[in-house]
Amino acid sequence: MIFKVITFVIVLLFIFRLISQSFIGKIYRQVQEQQRNSHYDQRKSRPSGGNVNVEYAPSKKNPKSSDNFKGGDYVDYEEVD
């Protein structure tokens, strides 16, 4: 009698293990596929590199022209050991 109970429990555990492995494997594959798809979508929607257009026209008259620059102020400094 006890042998039948032990055998039944072992068979139930074995069946449960097979079912849980297939179920977990299926979920794992689905998650992996979702991650792969989201990664592919991110790469697909990324703009292509090297096509940068900058449209900037600086003003013709610059108030701080380098022609008027006569030099900066002298700043005395002291060396620190």
C-alpha positions in Angstrom: 0.0 0.0 0.0 2.7 2.5 0.9 4.6 1.6 -2.2 1.6 2.6 -4.3 1.3 6.0 -2.6 5.0 6.7 -3.0 4.9 5.6 -6.7 1.8 7.8 -7.2 3.5 10.8 -5.6 6.6 10.3 -7.7 4.6 10.1 -10.9 2.6 13.2 -9.9 5.8 15.1 -9.3 7.3 14.0 -12.6 4.1 15.0 -14.5 4.1 18.4 -12.7 7.7 18.9 -13.6 7.1 18.2 -17.3 4.1 20.5 -17.4 5.8 23.3 -15.5 8.9 23.1 -17.7 6.9 23.3 -20.9 4.8 26.2 -19.5 7.9 28.1 -18.2 9.7 27.5 -21.5 6.8 28.8 -23.5 6.6 32.0 -21.4 10.4 32.4 -21.6 10.3 32.2 -25.4 7.4 34.7 -25.6 9.3 37.2 -23.4 12.4 36.7 -25.4 10.5 37.4 -28.7 8.9 40.5 -27.2 12.3 41.9 -26.2 13.7 41.1 -29.6 10.8 42.8 -31.3 11.1 45.9 -29.1 14.9 46.1 -29.8 14.3 45.8 -33.5 11.6 48.5 -33.4 14.0 50.9 -31.6 16.7 50.3 -34.1 14.3 50.7 -37.0 12.9 54.1 -35.7 16.3 55.6 -35.1 17.3 58.3 -37.6 20.1 57.4 -39.9 23.4 58.9 -38.9 25.3 61.5 -41.0 22.4 63.4 -42.3 22.5 66.5 -40.2 21.4 69.8 -41.7 22.2 73.0 -39.8 20.6 76.1 -41.1 22.1 79.0 -39.3 22.8 82.4 -40.8 24.8 84.6 -38.4 24.1 88.3 -38.3 26.1 90.4 -40.7 27.1 93.0 -38.1 28.6 91.6 -34.9 28.6 94.2 -32.1 31.7 92.5 -30.6 34.0 92.7 -33.6 37.5 91.4 -33.3 38.7 94.5 -35.2 38.1 96.7 -32.1 39.8 94.4 -29.7 42.9 96.0 -28.2 43.8 93.3 -25.6 42.7 92.2 -22.3 43.5 93.4 -18.7 46.6 92.1 -17.1 45.9 89.9 -14.1 48.6 89.7 -11.5 48.9 86.2 -9.9 50.8 84.6 -7.2 52.2 81.1 -7.3 51.0 78.7 -4.7 53.4 75.9 -3.4 
